[in-house]
């Protein structure tokens, strides 16, 4: 089965961990993930500036390392990211901001990527939300 996964909650929320564990289990079970899409507060899961306490699981690192290791298509909604100060180097320069906090393996793109993922996938699974 092909899955598209959308995450709407921040890295510190339990649904971020559930989303990662679901994605890991899906791949381990022989399924395919056509795209991970981080939207609304979920964009914080891709920020390299989020710092977790030493006794907490660093979900931003967990996501980054796993996405990189699996070579997955991981998209961060550009509109939601900009609104929340999550910028790659290009956007930081464009908006004259002093630093970027979004690096590989993440890609900024629009909602069209979520729509396309739903067309390619058998199921869209969403975590978190309003």
Buried (B, 14 or more C-beta within 10 A) or exposed (E): EBBBBBBBBBBBBEBBBBBBEBBBEBBEEEBEBBBBBBBBBBBBBBBBEBEBEEEEEBBBEBBBEBBEEBEBBBBBBBEBBBEBBBBBEEBBEEEEEEEBBBEEBBBBBEBEBBEBBBEEBEEBBBBBEE
